[in-house]
C-alpha cells in the first residue's frame, strides 16, 4: 500500500478539487519545492495521470479547457498585489469563485457561440462581481450583462483585461 506524503497529498487534493491542472498552475499556486518529483511519484503510483501537459485523476476525461483557463486567471491574479484568500470550483455558469479584497468574484469562461446563453444565465444569477474569460475579444459585443463585469482573454497563459 502507498501512503502519500504531505506535499503529494496537497498536489493530489488540488487536482481532485479542480479536476485538472497544468504544471505551471501547480507551481504558481502550491509553493512546493521539487513539485515535478512529487508528480512523478503520484503518476507512478497511478494516483494522478498526465495527458499531454494536463494532470488529472483516473477516469476524468471531461473537457477541461474552461477549468484550465480559469486556473490561468487564478495564477495571474495570485501574483498581483492583493492576495486571494480562497478559491473554489463553482457550478454552471461559473467555473471558479474567489475571495479577494473583501469581495467575492465569480469567473465564467465563454466559448464562441455561448454568449447569449451566458448573458441570460449570469443576469439571473445572484453574483455581484463577474469576470468573464472570452476566447476572442470580439465576443464582448455579443454579451449583454447588466452587472459589474470585467472581461479578459487568455493566450498561452498570459491574461489580457479590457
OpenMM code with the backbone's topology and positions (N, CA, C; nanometers):
from openmm import Vec3, app, unit

residues = "UNK UNK UNK UNK UNK UNK UNK UNK UNK UNK UNK UNK UNK UNK UNK UNK UNK UNK UNK UNK UNK UNK UNK UNK UNK UNK UNK UNK UNK UNK UNK UNK UNK UNK UNK UNK UNK UNK UNK UNK UNK UNK UNK UNK UNK UNK UNK UNK UNK UNK UNK UNK UNK UNK UNK UNK UNK UNK UNK UNK UNK UNK UNK UNK UNK UNK UNK UNK UNK UNK UNK UNK UNK UNK UNK UNK UNK UNK UNK UNK UNK UNK UNK UNK UNK UNK UNK UNK UNK UNK UNK UNK UNK UNK UNK UNK UNK UNK UNK UNK UNK UNK UNK UNK UNK UNK UNK UNK UNK UNK UNK UNK UNK UNK UNK UNK UNK UNK UNK UNK UNK UNK UNK UNK UNK UNK UNK UNK UNK UNK UNK UNK UNK UNK UNK UNK UNK UNK UNK UNK UNK UNK UNK UNK UNK UNK UNK UNK UNK UNK UNK UNK UNK UNK UNK UNK UNK UNK UNK UNK UNK UNK".split()
positions = [
    Vec3(0.0838, -0.1178, 0.0000),
    Vec3(0.0000, 0.0000, 0.0000),
    Vec3(0.0884, 0.1242, 0.0000),
    Vec3(0.0457, 0.2262, -0.0730),
    Vec3(0.1225, 0.3500, -0.0867),
    Vec3(0.0582, 0.4599, -0.0024),
    Vec3(0.1411, 0.5321, 0.0723),
    Vec3(0.0950, 0.6457, 0.1511),
    Vec3(0.1584, 0.7724, 0.0957),
    Vec3(0.0757, 0.8713, 0.0703),
    Vec3(0.1248, 0.9992, 0.0187),
    Vec3(0.1853, 1.0810, 0.1321),
    Vec3(0.2929, 1.1525, 0.1002),
    Vec3(0.3442, 1.2477, 0.1977),
    Vec3(0.2588, 1.3753, 0.1895),
    Vec3(0.2846, 1.4704, 0.2754),
    Vec3(0.2004, 1.5899, 0.2816),
    Vec3(0.2034, 1.6716, 0.1526),
    Vec3(0.3190, 1.6799, 0.0899),
    Vec3(0.3292, 1.7557, -0.0354),
    Vec3(0.2513, 1.6863, -0.1464),
    Vec3(0.2644, 1.5560, -0.1550),
    Vec3(0.1903, 1.4812, -0.2568),
    Vec3(0.0407, 1.4892, -0.2317),
    Vec3(0.0022, 1.4854, -0.1064),
    Vec3(-0.1391, 1.4971, -0.0725),
    Vec3(-0.1941, 1.6341, -0.1124),
    Vec3(-0.1148, 1.7369, -0.0924),
    Vec3(-0.1550, 1.8724, -0.1301),
    Vec3(-0.1744, 1.8825, -0.2822),
    Vec3(-0.0838, 1.8249, -0.3586),
    Vec3(-0.0948, 1.8233, -0.5051),
    Vec3(-0.2191, 1.7447, -0.5465),
    Vec3(-0.2348, 1.6258, -0.4892),
    Vec3(-0.3477, 1.5391, -0.5217),
    Vec3(-0.4808, 1.6092, -0.4920),
    Vec3(-0.4915, 1.6728, -0.3770),
    Vec3(-0.6151, 1.7413, -0.3389),
    Vec3(-0.6451, 1.8583, -0.4319),
    Vec3(-0.5417, 1.9299, -0.4748),
    Vec3(-0.5630, 2.0397, -0.5688),
    Vec3(-0.6210, 1.9859, -0.6991),
    Vec3(-0.5603, 1.8804, -0.7522),
    Vec3(-0.6080, 1.8221, -0.8779),
    Vec3(-0.7475, 1.7631, -0.8599),
    Vec3(-0.7729, 1.7027, -0.7470),
    Vec3(-0.9067, 1.6477, -0.7202),
    Vec3(-1.0102, 1.7591, -0.7115),
    Vec3(-0.9747, 1.8687, -0.6478),
    Vec3(-1.0676, 1.9803, -0.6305),
    Vec3(-1.1030, 2.0459, -0.7633),
    Vec3(-1.0006, 2.0728, -0.8455),
    Vec3(-1.0244, 2.1451, -0.9703),
    Vec3(-1.0355, 2.0533, -1.0927),
    Vec3(-1.0230, 1.9214, -1.0718),
    Vec3(-1.0369, 1.8181, -1.1752),
    Vec3(-0.9182, 1.8087, -1.2699),
    Vec3(-0.8330, 1.9090, -1.2752),
    Vec3(-0.7161, 1.9044, -1.3630),
    Vec3(-0.6258, 2.0229, -1.3306),
    Vec3(-0.5042, 2.0194, -1.3839),
    Vec3(-0.4115, 2.1318, -1.3679),
    Vec3(-0.2928, 2.1098, -1.4600),
    Vec3(-0.2299, 2.2188, -1.4959),
    Vec3(-0.1032, 2.2131, -1.5681),
    Vec3(0.0086, 2.2366, -1.4659),
    Vec3(0.1283, 2.2019, -1.5041),
    Vec3(0.2425, 2.2184, -1.4148),
    Vec3(0.2570, 2.3638, -1.3703),
    Vec3(0.2370, 2.4584, -1.4612),
    Vec3(0.2514, 2.5991, -1.4233),
    Vec3(0.1456, 2.6414, -1.3214),
    Vec3(0.0278, 2.5804, -1.3235),
    Vec3(-0.0736, 2.6097, -1.2212),
    Vec3(-0.0270, 2.5587, -1.0852),
    Vec3(0.0200, 2.4356, -1.0838),
    Vec3(0.0656, 2.3759, -0.9577),
    Vec3(0.1839, 2.4525, -0.9000),
    Vec3(0.2783, 2.4893, -0.9854),
    Vec3(0.3947, 2.5660, -0.9382),
    Vec3(0.3530, 2.7038, -0.8878),
    Vec3(0.2607, 2.7690, -0.9589),
    Vec3(0.2200, 2.9042, -0.9233),
    Vec3(0.1292, 2.9136, -0.8031),
    Vec3(0.0635, 2.8033, -0.7670),
    Vec3(-0.0361, 2.8104, -0.6604),
    Vec3(-0.0014, 2.7320, -0.5346),
    Vec3(0.0844, 2.6325, -0.5447),
    Vec3(0.1074, 2.5452, -0.4299),
    Vec3(0.2367, 2.5703, -0.3535),
    Vec3(0.3317, 2.6377, -0.4103),
    Vec3(0.4577, 2.6672, -0.3406),
    Vec3(0.5228, 2.5418, -0.2831),
    Vec3(0.5385, 2.4395, -0.3648),
    Vec3(0.6012, 2.3146, -0.3230),
    Vec3(0.7318, 2.2984, -0.3987),
    Vec3(0.8406, 2.2802, -0.3230),
    Vec3(0.9694, 2.2555, -0.3875),
    Vec3(0.9685, 2.1156, -0.4481),
    Vec3(1.0422, 2.0992, -0.5548),
    Vec3(1.0532, 1.9690, -0.6223),
    Vec3(0.9168, 1.9123, -0.6603),
    Vec3(0.8273, 1.9974, -0.7059),
    Vec3(0.6916, 1.9529, -0.7367),
    Vec3(0.6904, 1.8471, -0.8470),
    Vec3(0.7847, 1.8591, -0.9413),
    Vec3(0.7904, 1.7619, -1.0508),
    Vec3(0.8236, 1.6220, -0.9987),
    Vec3(0.9109, 1.6145, -0.8994),
    Vec3(0.9456, 1.4859, -0.8385),
    Vec3(0.8228, 1.4227, -0.7722),
    Vec3(0.7464, 1.5036, -0.7015),
    Vec3(0.6262, 1.4537, -0.6346),
    Vec3(0.5200, 1.4110, -0.7367),
    Vec3(0.5107, 1.4840, -0.8465),
    Vec3(0.4161, 1.4460, -0.9515),
    Vec3(0.4542, 1.3123, -1.0140),
    Vec3(0.5838, 1.2924, -1.0365),
    Vec3(0.6296, 1.1645, -1.0926),
    Vec3(0.5919, 1.0482, -1.0019),
    Vec3(0.6051, 1.0689, -0.8719),
    Vec3(0.5677, 0.9639, -0.7772),
    Vec3(0.4172, 0.9384, -0.7831),
    Vec3(0.3373, 1.0441, -0.7867),
    Vec3(0.1915, 1.0276, -0.7947),
    Vec3(0.1508, 0.9571, -0.9243),
    Vec3(0.2223, 0.9860, -1.0316),
    Vec3(0.1936, 0.9192, -1.1594),
    Vec3(0.2340, 0.7725, -1.1527),
    Vec3(0.3509, 0.7449, -1.0979),
    Vec3(0.3973, 0.6060, -1.0905),
    Vec3(0.3075, 0.5217, -0.9999),
    Vec3(0.2461, 0.5835, -0.9013),
    Vec3(0.1543, 0.5130, -0.8115),
    Vec3(0.0103, 0.5153, -0.8641),
    Vec3(-0.0082, 0.5708, -0.9824),
    Vec3(-0.1382, 0.5787, -1.0502),
    Vec3(-0.2434, 0.6543, -0.9699),
    Vec3(-0.2000, 0.7538, -0.8974),
    Vec3(-0.2916, 0.8423, -0.8261),
    Vec3(-0.3335, 0.9585, -0.9166),
    Vec3(-0.2402, 0.9971, -1.0048),
    Vec3(-0.2606, 1.1069, -1.0980),
    Vec3(-0.2147, 1.0595, -1.2351),
    Vec3(-0.2811, 1.1089, -1.3381),
    Vec3(-0.2438, 1.0754, -1.4756),
    Vec3(-0.2054, 1.2021, -1.5489),
    Vec3(-0.1207, 1.1859, -1.6477),
    Vec3(-0.0795, 1.3002, -1.7287),
    Vec3(-0.1162, 1.2711, -1.8734),
    Vec3(-0.1973, 1.3587, -1.9296),
    Vec3(-0.2331, 1.3507, -2.0707),
    Vec3(-0.1880, 1.4807, -2.1340),
    Vec3(-0.0966, 1.4697, -2.2297),
    Vec3(-0.0289, 1.5858, -2.2876),
    Vec3(0.0382, 1.6619, -2.1732),
    Vec3(-0.0030, 1.7847, -2.1478),
    Vec3(0.0589, 1.8605, -2.0377),
    Vec3(-0.0407, 1.8845, -1.9237),
    Vec3(-0.1449, 1.8019, -1.9181),
    Vec3(-0.2507, 1.8190, -1.8185),
    Vec3(-0.2482, 1.7028, -1.7195),
    Vec3(-0.2483, 1.7370, -1.5914),
    Vec3(-0.2545, 1.6364, -1.4856),
    Vec3(-0.3994, 1.6238, -1.4414),
    Vec3(-0.4472, 1.4994, -1.4293),
    Vec3(-0.5841, 1.4757, -1.3875),
    Vec3(-0.5959, 1.3424, -1.3168),
    Vec3(-0.7129, 1.3172, -1.2612),
    Vec3(-0.7358, 1.1922, -1.1905),
    Vec3(-0.7850, 1.0863, -1.2868),
    Vec3(-0.7726, 0.9629, -1.2454),
    Vec3(-0.8169, 0.8493, -1.3270),
    Vec3(-0.9651, 0.8640, -1.3621),
    Vec3(-0.9978, 0.8273, -1.4836),
    Vec3(-1.1352, 0.8270, -1.5347),
    Vec3(-1.1961, 0.9657, -1.5499),
    Vec3(-1.1179, 1.0712, -1.5416),
    Vec3(-1.1723, 1.2057, -1.5611),
    Vec3(-1.1331, 1.2530, -1.7005),
    Vec3(-1.2151, 1.2202, -1.7969),
    Vec3(-1.1827, 1.2525, -1.9360),
    Vec3(-1.2678, 1.3679, -1.9882),
    Vec3(-1.3325, 1.4414, -1.8983),
    Vec3(-1.4153, 1.5546, -1.9395),
    Vec3(-1.3298, 1.6624, -2.0035),
    Vec3(-1.3947, 1.7465, -2.0821),
    Vec3(-1.3246, 1.8589, -2.1440),
    Vec3(-1.2890, 1.9585, -2.0340),
    Vec3(-1.1614, 1.9812, -2.0156),
    Vec3(-1.1125, 2.0659, -1.9068),
    Vec3(-1.0646, 2.2032, -1.9524),
    Vec3(-1.0910, 2.2404, -2.0767),
    Vec3(-1.0349, 2.3651, -2.1293),
    Vec3(-1.0814, 2.4880, -2.0516),
    Vec3(-1.2068, 2.4894, -2.0067),
    Vec3(-1.2562, 2.6046, -1.9318),
    Vec3(-1.1911, 2.6126, -1.7934),
    Vec3(-1.1743, 2.5008, -1.7293),
    Vec3(-1.1100, 2.4991, -1.5977),
    Vec3(-0.9660, 2.5469, -1.6098),
    Vec3(-0.8965, 2.5021, -1.7133),
    Vec3(-0.7570, 2.5416, -1.7318),
    Vec3(-0.7457, 2.6925, -1.7531),
    Vec3(-0.8378, 2.7507, -1.8281),
    Vec3(-0.8356, 2.8964, -1.8471),
    Vec3(-0.8629, 2.9689, -1.7152),
    Vec3(-0.9566, 2.9173, -1.6370),
    Vec3(-0.9863, 2.9791, -1.5070),
    Vec3(-0.8650, 2.9693, -1.4139),
    Vec3(-0.7948, 2.8569, -1.4179),
    Vec3(-0.6739, 2.8431, -1.3354),
    Vec3(-0.5627, 2.9358, -1.3837),
    Vec3(-0.5543, 2.9598, -1.5139),
    Vec3(-0.4586, 3.0595, -1.5656),
    Vec3(-0.4861, 3.1963, -1.5023),
    Vec3(-0.6137, 3.2334, -1.4952),
    Vec3(-0.6515, 3.3606, -1.4334),
    Vec3(-0.6172, 3.3610, -1.2843),
    Vec3(-0.6440, 3.2522, -1.2158),
    Vec3(-0.6135, 3.2403, -1.0728),
    Vec3(-0.4642, 3.2592, -1.0477),
    Vec3(-0.3810, 3.1948, -1.1263),
    Vec3(-0.2353, 3.2108, -1.1115),
    Vec3(-0.1962, 3.3566, -1.1359),
    Vec3(-0.2502, 3.4159, -1.2405),
    Vec3(-0.2187, 3.5551, -1.2742),
    Vec3(-0.2568, 3.6484, -1.1594),
    Vec3(-0.3778, 3.6351, -1.1077),
    Vec3(-0.4240, 3.7247, -1.0013),
    Vec3(-0.3527, 3.6992, -0.8694),
    Vec3(-0.3148, 3.5765, -0.8451),
    Vec3(-0.2439, 3.5448, -0.7205),
    Vec3(-0.1080, 3.6131, -0.7153),
    Vec3(-0.0499, 3.6367, -0.8299),
    Vec3(0.0807, 3.7012, -0.8362),
    Vec3(0.0719, 3.8535, -0.8347),
    Vec3(-0.0472, 3.9075, -0.8186),
    Vec3(-0.0652, 4.0520, -0.8090),
    Vec3(-0.0586, 4.0954, -0.6628),
    Vec3(-0.0724, 4.2269, -0.6397),
    Vec3(-0.0532, 4.2832, -0.5067),
    Vec3(-0.1537, 4.2344, -0.4032),
    Vec3(-0.2809, 4.2261, -0.4387),
    Vec3(-0.3834, 4.1869, -0.3430),
    Vec3(-0.3951, 4.0347, -0.3391),
    Vec3(-0.3852, 3.9762, -0.2215),
    Vec3(-0.3893, 3.8290, -0.2142),
    Vec3(-0.5301, 3.7747, -0.2378),
    Vec3(-0.5358, 3.6526, -0.2872),
    Vec3(-0.6610, 3.5789, -0.2960),
    Vec3(-0.6665, 3.4895, -0.1723),
    Vec3(-0.7688, 3.5060, -0.0919),
    Vec3(-0.7783, 3.4336, 0.0345),
    Vec3(-0.8276, 3.2909, 0.0164),
    Vec3(-0.9180, 3.2690, -0.0789),
    Vec3(-0.9616, 3.1340, -0.1114),
    Vec3(-1.0141, 3.1304, -0.2538),
    Vec3(-1.0148, 3.0130, -0.3095),
    Vec3(-1.0662, 2.9907, -0.4448),
    Vec3(-1.1280, 2.8517, -0.4462),
    Vec3(-1.2493, 2.8425, -0.5003),
    Vec3(-1.3198, 2.7143, -0.5043),
    Vec3(-1.3830, 2.6938, -0.6420),
    Vec3(-1.4041, 2.5682, -0.6807),
    Vec3(-1.4779, 2.5421, -0.8043),
    Vec3(-1.6246, 2.5815, -0.7861),
    Vec3(-1.6887, 2.6181, -0.8955),
    Vec3(-1.8287, 2.6611, -0.8922),
    Vec3(-1.9116, 2.5769, -0.9866),
    Vec3(-2.0426, 2.5907, -0.9747),
    Vec3(-2.1360, 2.5253, -1.0649),
    Vec3(-2.1708, 2.6195, -1.1800),
    Vec3(-2.2226, 2.5606, -1.2871),
    Vec3(-2.2629, 2.6378, -1.4044),
    Vec3(-2.3472, 2.7564, -1.3621),
    Vec3(-2.3247, 2.8721, -1.4151),
    Vec3(-2.2426, 2.9049, -1.5316),
    Vec3(-2.0979, 2.9404, -1.4978),
    Vec3(-2.0645, 2.9396, -1.3700),
    Vec3(-1.9308, 2.9809, -1.3300),
    Vec3(-1.8384, 2.8607, -1.3177),
    Vec3(-1.7087, 2.8860, -1.3292),
    Vec3(-1.6083, 2.7805, -1.3188),
    Vec3(-1.5445, 2.7835, -1.1799),
    Vec3(-1.5039, 2.9030, -1.1374),
    Vec3(-1.4456, 2.9196, -1.0040),
    Vec3(-1.5003, 3.0466, -0.9406),
    Vec3(-1.4857, 3.0538, -0.8085),
    Vec3(-1.5132, 3.1756, -0.7330),
    Vec3(-1.3943, 3.1978, -0.6416),
    Vec3(-1.3595, 3.3247, -0.6198),
    Vec3(-1.2507, 3.3535, -0.5271),
    Vec3(-1.2813, 3.4776, -0.4465),
    Vec3(-1.2153, 3.4888, -0.3313),
    Vec3(-1.2338, 3.5994, -0.2385),
    Vec3(-1.1070, 3.6823, -0.2368),
    Vec3(-1.1225, 3.8083, -0.2718),
    Vec3(-1.0069, 3.8980, -0.2801),
    Vec3(-1.0530, 4.0396, -0.2466),
    Vec3(-0.9757, 4.1092, -0.1657),
    Vec3(-1.0055, 4.2482, -0.1313),
    Vec3(-1.1465, 4.2609, -0.0713),
    Vec3(-1.1830, 4.1665, 0.0154),
    Vec3(-1.3134, 4.1636, 0.0821),
    Vec3(-1.4313, 4.1526, -0.0146),
    Vec3(-1.4075, 4.0948, -0.1324),
    Vec3(-1.5131, 4.0771, -0.2317),
    Vec3(-1.5041, 3.9379, -0.2920),
    Vec3(-1.6204, 3.8833, -0.3262),
    Vec3(-1.6259, 3.7545, -0.3947),
    Vec3(-1.6407, 3.7808, -0.5439),
    Vec3(-1.5603, 3.7126, -0.6219),
    Vec3(-1.5660, 3.7221, -0.7672),
    Vec3(-1.6031, 3.5851, -0.8236),
    Vec3(-1.6955, 3.5838, -0.9186),
    Vec3(-1.7319, 3.4614, -0.9885),
    Vec3(-1.6736, 3.4685, -1.1286),
    Vec3(-1.6142, 3.3580, -1.1720),
    Vec3(-1.5449, 3.3543, -1.3012),
    Vec3(-1.6158, 3.2551, -1.3928),
    Vec3(-1.6495, 3.3021, -1.5132),
    Vec3(-1.7082, 3.2157, -1.6157),
    Vec3(-1.6197, 3.2220, -1.7395),
    Vec3(-1.6184, 3.1124, -1.8133),
    Vec3(-1.5432, 3.1045, -1.9379),
    Vec3(-1.6446, 3.0851, -2.0494),
    Vec3(-1.6427, 3.1754, -2.1486),
    Vec3(-1.7438, 3.1761, -2.2535),
    Vec3(-1.6781, 3.1470, -2.3888),
    Vec3(-1.7159, 3.0327, -2.4443),
    Vec3(-1.6678, 2.9980, -2.5785),
    Vec3(-1.7499, 3.0726, -2.6837),
    Vec3(-1.6978, 3.0780, -2.8039),
    Vec3(-1.7716, 3.1417, -2.9125),
    Vec3(-1.9032, 3.0682, -2.9347),
    Vec3(-2.0114, 3.1446, -2.9502),
    Vec3(-2.1433, 3.0870, -2.9693),
    Vec3(-2.2210, 3.0705, -2.8402),
    Vec3(-2.1569, 3.0870, -2.7260),
    Vec3(-2.2236, 3.0716, -2.5957),
    Vec3(-2.2609, 3.2055, -2.5314),
    Vec3(-2.2388, 3.3153, -2.6017),
    Vec3(-2.2559, 3.4486, -2.5429),
    Vec3(-2.3995, 3.4734, -2.4957),
    Vec3(-2.4978, 3.4392, -2.5764),
    Vec3(-2.6380, 3.4636, -2.5413),
    Vec3(-2.6790, 3.3798, -2.4206),
    Vec3(-2.6416, 3.2542, -2.4201),
    Vec3(-2.6731, 3.1652, -2.3075),
    Vec3(-2.6142, 3.2192, -2.1778),
    Vec3(-2.4874, 3.2548, -2.1801),
    Vec3(-2.4219, 3.3031, -2.0586),
    Vec3(-2.4772, 3.4378, -2.0149),
    Vec3(-2.5124, 3.5243, -2.1102),
    Vec3(-2.5722, 3.6532, -2.0742),
    Vec3(-2.7006, 3.6323, -1.9947),
    Vec3(-2.7861, 3.5445, -2.0435),
    Vec3(-2.9133, 3.5179, -1.9762),
    Vec3(-2.8919, 3.4573, -1.8376),
    Vec3(-2.8091, 3.3557, -1.8296),
    Vec3(-2.7895, 3.2849, -1.7029),
    Vec3(-2.7204, 3.3730, -1.5999),
    Vec3(-2.6214, 3.4484, -1.6398),
    Vec3(-2.5494, 3.5343, -1.5447),
    Vec3(-2.6388, 3.6482, -1.4971),
    Vec3(-2.7226, 3.7033, -1.5856),
    Vec3(-2.8170, 3.8074, -1.5433),
    Vec3(-2.9132, 3.7558, -1.4372),
    Vec3(-2.9470, 3.6283, -1.4413),
    Vec3(-3.0399, 3.5691, -1.3450),
    Vec3(-2.9707, 3.5206, -1.2177),
    Vec3(-2.8391, 3.5188, -1.2179),
    Vec3(-2.7652, 3.4700, -1.1007),
    Vec3(-2.7606, 3.5766, -0.9917),
    Vec3(-2.7163, 3.5363, -0.8725),
    Vec3(-2.7065, 3.6304, -0.7609),
    Vec3(-2.5679, 3.6945, -0.7514),
    Vec3(-2.4821, 3.6659, -0.8456),
    Vec3(-2.3450, 3.7172, -0.8428),
    Vec3(-2.3420, 3.8684, -0.8599),
    Vec3(-2.2550, 3.9332, -0.7834),
    Vec3(-2.2385, 4.0779, -0.7942),
    Vec3(-2.1196, 4.1158, -0.8806),
    Vec3(-2.0109, 4.0410, -0.8686),
    Vec3(-1.8883, 4.0714, -0.9425),
    Vec3(-1.8517, 3.9512, -1.0278),
    Vec3(-1.8457, 3.9749, -1.1570),
    Vec3(-1.8235, 3.8659, -1.2513),
    Vec3(-1.7025, 3.8976, -1.3382),
    Vec3(-1.6194, 3.7975, -1.3575),
    Vec3(-1.5102, 3.8070, -1.4539),
    Vec3(-1.5408, 3.7059, -1.5633),
    Vec3(-1.5472, 3.7536, -1.6859),
    Vec3(-1.5715, 3.6654, -1.7997),
    Vec3(-1.4423, 3.6483, -1.8782),
    Vec3(-1.4033, 3.5244, -1.8950),
    Vec3(-1.2885, 3.4916, -1.9789),
    Vec3(-1.3444, 3.4574, -2.1162),
    Vec3(-1.3044, 3.5338, -2.2151),
    Vec3(-1.3521, 3.5131, -2.3513),
    Vec3(-1.2429, 3.4502, -2.4362),
    Vec3(-1.2830, 3.3774, -2.5367),
    Vec3(-1.1855, 3.3175, -2.6275),
    Vec3(-1.1359, 3.4220, -2.7281),
    Vec3(-1.2231, 3.5178, -2.7636),
    Vec3(-1.1850, 3.6274, -2.8534),
    Vec3(-1.2452, 3.7566, -2.8017),
    Vec3(-1.1722, 3.8642, -2.8165),
    Vec3(-1.2163, 3.9954, -2.7685),
    Vec3(-1.3489, 4.0383, -2.8322),
    Vec3(-1.3722, 3.9986, -2.9569),
    Vec3(-1.4923, 4.0384, -3.0301),
    Vec3(-1.6201, 3.9827, -2.9664),
    Vec3(-1.6078, 3.8804, -2.8837),
    Vec3(-1.7247, 3.8225, -2.8177),
    Vec3(-1.7925, 3.9224, -2.7241),
    Vec3(-1.7193, 4.0193, -2.6749),
    Vec3(-1.7723, 4.1157, -2.5789),
    Vec3(-1.8960, 4.1864, -2.6352),
    Vec3(-1.8961, 4.2137, -2.7659),
    Vec3(-2.0080, 4.2841, -2.8290),
    Vec3(-2.1376, 4.2042, -2.8204),
    Vec3(-2.1289, 4.0715, -2.8124),
    Vec3(-2.2465, 3.9846, -2.8119),
    Vec3(-2.2988, 3.9580, -2.6708),
    Vec3(-2.2290, 4.0042, -2.5705),
    Vec3(-2.2664, 3.9759, -2.4316),
    Vec3(-2.3421, 4.0948, -2.3739),
    Vec3(-2.4599, 4.0660, -2.3194),
    Vec3(-2.5470, 4.1692, -2.2626),
    Vec3(-2.5744, 4.1349, -2.1166),
    Vec3(-2.4863, 4.1806, -2.0297),
    Vec3(-2.4999, 4.1537, -1.8866),
    Vec3(-2.5151, 4.2867, -1.8135),
    Vec3(-2.6154, 4.2920, -1.7246),
    Vec3(-2.6450, 4.4154, -1.6509),
    Vec3(-2.5810, 4.4157, -1.5131),
    Vec3(-2.4658, 4.3575, -1.4997),
    Vec3(-2.3936, 4.3522, -1.3728),
    Vec3(-2.2532, 4.4077, -1.3938),
    Vec3(-2.1834, 4.4221, -1.2823),
    Vec3(-2.0448, 4.4648, -1.2889),
    Vec3(-1.9618, 4.3484, -1.3450),
    Vec3(-1.9076, 4.3668, -1.4658),
    Vec3(-1.8354, 4.2598, -1.5340),
    Vec3(-1.7001, 4.3111, -1.5801),
    Vec3(-1.5997, 4.2265, -1.5620),
    Vec3(-1.4675, 4.2515, -1.6205),
    Vec3(-1.4453, 4.1440, -1.7246),
    Vec3(-1.3892, 4.1833, -1.8371),
    Vec3(-1.3626, 4.0905, -1.9456),
    Vec3(-1.2125, 4.0696, -1.9595),
    Vec3(-1.1754, 3.9481, -1.9973),
    Vec3(-1.0353, 3.9220, -2.0282),
    Vec3(-1.0263, 3.8084, -2.1292),
    Vec3(-0.9127, 3.8001, -2.1919),
    Vec3(-0.8786, 3.6856, -2.2755),
    Vec3(-0.7488, 3.6286, -2.2202),
    Vec3(-0.7257, 3.5029, -2.2493),
    Vec3(-0.6040, 3.4370, -2.2032),
    Vec3(-0.5414, 3.3672, -2.3226),
    Vec3(-0.4183, 3.4038, -2.3508),
    Vec3(-0.3456, 3.3434, -2.4619),
    Vec3(-0.2115, 3.2929, -2.4103),
    Vec3(-0.1908, 3.1625, -2.4205),
    Vec3(-0.0668, 3.0986, -2.3740),
    Vec3(-0.0354, 3.1350, -2.2290),
    Vec3(-0.1360, 3.1405, -2.1462),
    Vec3(-0.1165, 3.1695, -2.0042),
    Vec3(-0.1110, 3.3157, -1.9698),
    Vec3(-0.1037, 3.4042, -2.0700),
    Vec3(-0.0992, 3.5490, -2.0458),
    Vec3(-0.2427, 3.6041, -2.0420),
    Vec3(-0.2739, 3.6843, -1.9401),
    Vec3(-0.4070, 3.7377, -1.9206),
    Vec3(-0.4118, 3.8826, -1.9684),
    Vec3(-0.5141, 3.9146, -2.0476),
    Vec3(-0.5330, 4.0499, -2.1017),
    Vec3(-0.6718, 4.0991, -2.0648),
    Vec3(-0.6802, 4.1980, -1.9728),
    Vec3(-0.8087, 4.2573, -1.9353),
    Vec3(-0.8405, 4.3701, -2.0302),
    Vec3(-0.9703, 4.3894, -2.0558),
    Vec3(-1.0156, 4.5025, -2.1377),
    Vec3(-1.1509, 4.5482, -2.0905),
] * unit.nanometer
topology = app.Topology()
chain = topology.addChain("A")
for resn in residues:
    res = topology.addResidue(resn, chain)
    for name in ("N", "CA", "C"):
        topology.addAtom(name, app.Element.getBySymbol(name[0]), res)
